[in-house]
Amino acid sequence: MQMVASQINPSLRTEKLLRGKVITEADIRDVLTEMIESLGSQKAVAEKLGFCPVQLNDALHGKRPVSGNLASKLGWERVVVFRKK
């Protein structure tokens, strides 16, 4: 059975964050870090989300961007925004 971030008791900070409309990759990493602390390991989080542990680790450490697939498993949609300098 897959679990989403909202099924793990998030901290007050994460609760406030998840109520917002737009978040950054750093915010997603914070959510993942809290999930890891709650479940005990990156492997456990990857298994609960049905996600590849290597890709989770890479996204968590900024070696690759948070994918649309990972964002989706956390209940978010990845959107790229461009703005004029």
LOTORLO-139552 format. One record per residue (C-alpha): residue number from 0; chain; x, y, z. Coordinates in steps of 0.25 Angstrom, whole numbers. Example, Ala and Ser with C-alpha at 12.3 -4.5 7.8 and 13.67 -1.06 7.14 Angstrom:
<pts>
   base   paba       X       Y       Z
      0      A      49     -18      31
      1      A      55      -4      29
</pts>
This chain:
<pts>
   base   paba       X       Y       Z
      0      A       0       0       0
      1      A       6      14      -4
      2      A       5      25       6
      3      A       5      40       3
      4      A      12      51      11
      5      A      -2      55      17
      6      A      -3      41      23
      7      A      10      43      32
      8      A       8      52      44
      9      A      15      65      38
     10      A      20      76      47
     11      A      13      89      49
     12      A      23      95      39
     13      A      20      85      29
     14      A       5      86      31
     15      A       6     101      29
     16      A      14      99      16
     17      A       5      89      11
     18      A      -7      98      12
     19      A       0     108       2
     20      A      -2     109     -13
     21      A      13     109     -18
     22      A      25     103     -11
     23      A      39     102     -16
     24      A      48      89     -18
     25      A      55      93      -4
     26      A      41      92       2
     27      A      39      78      -4
     28      A      52      74       1
     29      A      48      79      15
     30      A      35      70      14
     31      A      44      58      10
     32      A      53      60      21
     33      A      42      60      31
     34      A      36      48      25
     35      A      50      41      26
     36      A      51      45      41
     37      A      37      40      43
     38      A      39      27      36
     39      A      54      25      40
     40      A      61      24      26
     41      A      61      28      12
     42      A      58      14       8
     43      A      45      14      16
     44      A      40      27      10
     45      A      43      22      -4
     46      A      36       9      -2
     47      A      24      16       4
     48      A      23      25      -8
     49      A      26      14     -18
     50      A      38      22     -23
     51      A      52      18     -27
     52      A      62      20     -14
     53      A      73      25     -23
     54      A      65      36     -30
     55      A      59      40     -16
     56      A      73      41     -11
     57      A      78      49     -23
     58      A      66      59     -22
     59      A      68      60      -7
     60      A      82      64      -8
     61      A      80      73     -20
     62      A      87      64     -30
     63      A      75      64     -39
     64      A      62      73     -39
     65      A      50      68     -32
     66      A      43      61     -43
     67      A      28      62     -47
     68      A      26      48     -43
     69      A      32      50     -29
     70      A      24      63     -27
     71      A      11      56     -31
     72      A      14      45     -21
     73      A      14      56     -10
     74      A       1      62     -15
     75      A       8      73     -23
     76      A       9      77     -38
     77      A      22      81     -43
     78      A      21      95     -51
     79      A      33     102     -57
     80      A      32     117     -57
     81      A      40     128     -64
     82      A      40     142     -62
     83      A      47     155     -67
     84      A      59     159     -61
</pts>
